[in-house]
Amino acid sequence: MLIDKRTLLKNALLLSSTNFLAELAWAEQVHFNHNKIEVYASALTHIDGKHYIALFDENGTILWKKELTDRAHAPIFHPSLAIVGVVARRPGFYLNLYDMNSAAKIVEIAPTKHHHFYGHGLFTTTGEWLVTPENHYPSGQGKIFIRDWRNNTVTSQFPSYGIGPHEIHFLNKDVLVVANGGLQTHPNNDRRIVNIDSMKPNLAFISISTGKLLKKLELPVEWQQLSIRHMDINQFGEIVVGFQYQGKASDDMPLVGHASFEDTKINILDMPPQIKQRFRQYCGSVTFDKSGKLLAISSPRGGIVAYWDMETRRYFEHHNYGDVCGIAPTSEKNCFLLTTGQGKRVIVNPINDQKITLAAMNQYQWDNHIHRLST
């Protein structure tokens, strides 16, 4: 394979069902040799209707792809081991983990009874536990599950302190930030929102060690149909969220918010009216660049990616790409890798307007999110 790692890790991740757990117990935690390769992961759908998770490098070369039973949403990288995962799209009923060397499936995790995944998840900062937002669909209440991924067991669970927990991130090693979208759905008809008139989206700050709510930021009543779906957190503790408005298309509503743990409300980032109109009430991926000072947010409905200078909180620029949604930072500041539902992968730098198109693959529809293996 193109990925270069120490022999110890390779041996530790030989994935036979009889020896994997024993070998993993003594595996030394190591990182990739990033001097040779950058690694990205994303879900995709082939023109023939089959679904995959794919791993590829900075040149666009696909290292491997594995077929999935259903459409997926967001990938997950382990912070120190050669493991990548992917979560099924809402209402999701699988979460697969793979060895990045061999592409062999390590484990397939299913939600507990009467729950489904929301398409996102992450490992704790030490990599010891796997965290997932889930829907207890009989009650509609959001849950956070903590699992020992090595033996596929739930170690703890607690409320998400809202309905429809979607994307989650760590503010620090103990504080989990949850984007509770506010949308109550049921897997029997998952695109039907049953609480449109009583939505209460929020950002919840939760202690991962105790499961207790530390703080909750809610939107004012007039904005309660702004579903908080996707977000990112930079190295300065700034949180940016993208909204998906569930009301009338003609309503003038904010679409991007920012906050910190110290704030008492979710603040709004300004957008030029013509750019806001282009977003069509829908934000897709939300991502900071490597420096944490440049923000990119996509709208697949509008075929647009917009950028903000987060030092001044001002809108900066935009790019047009049909059905664009996936965004990941690259190893260079001010640069992003974009993916589209039309098979494109493009590295962009909105500061100098540089655009580099990687290998175009029209037979692939890249899914909503792309993640980069952090250095």
Secondary structure, 3 states (H helix, E strand, C coil): CCCCCCHHHHHHCCCCCCCHHHHHHCCCCCCCCCCCCCEEEEEEEECCCCEEEEEEECCCCEEEEEEECCCEEEEEECCCCCEEEEEECCCECCEEEEECCCCCEEEEECCCCCEEECCCCEECCCCCCEEEEEEECCCCEEEEEEEECCCCEEEEEEECCCCCEEEEEECCCCEEEEEECCCCCCHHHCCCCCCCCCCCCEEEEEECCCCCEEEEEECCHHHCCEEEEEEEECCCCCEEEEEEECCCCCCCCCCEEEECCCCCCCEECCCCHHHHHHHCCECCCEEECCCCCEEEEEECCCCEEEEEECCCCEEEEEEECCCEEEEEECCCCCCEEEEECCCCEEEEECCCCEEEECCCCCCEEEEEEEEECCC
